[in-house]
Amino acid sequence: MRRMFLVAGALLILVVAGVAFSVSEISPVLALRAPTATPKPTPVATAAPDEPSLPGGLGNRRADVESVLGQPTGLKGTMIAYGKGSAAVAYTDDRATGILVPFDAPPASTLAARRHAVQRYMPTDSVFVGTISAGPGRTADLYQSKRLANQVTPPNPKDPRGQFVVVYEFDQSGKLKDALLSVGGIPTPS
């Protein structure tokens, strides 16, 4: 009986690593890392057939994003700001390939609550791959989406299609500052 459990466990690990490795171009070591909390997207609406996300989300066309966020109100770095800084978006080929979501009060909100808050911007078929450190004060969740792969070309042609990250940034006191949803590869620690 014990041997059967060991064999079944080893097979399960190999299958999970193989699926994660085949879905994206990450290392098998990263694929086997167990995250501390597994964020699971739970969209309440459906995305349009030609958009990967709910209205205003990652990978959607600029017209769709602006139908939700309104007209641009300026710039935030290299991104276009909306709602006087309530969100900022980067576009590639008229598709939202980066969305910055600043977090307001309460400043002590948990990472789990913030993960839930950004799900509305994620493709509706997002599959969680893993969590990695993205440098000091940053944590990144890596996802894969077939809808995103079919409709959006990554800004960097070397990045795997359909892969995106959500990078959570903490301020010096450890409070969550913002989240950046970005189409493409795994961020490198800075």
ABEGO torsion letter per residue (X at the ends): XAAAAAAAAAAAAAAAAAAAAAABBBBAAAAABBBABBBBBBBABBBBAABABBBGBBGBBAAAAAAAAEBBAEBBEABBBBGGGABBBBBBGGBBABBBBBBBOBAABBAAAAAAAAAAABBAABBBAEBBBAEBGBBBBBBBBAAAAAABBBABAABBBGBBBBBBBBBAAGBBABBBBBBEBBBBBX
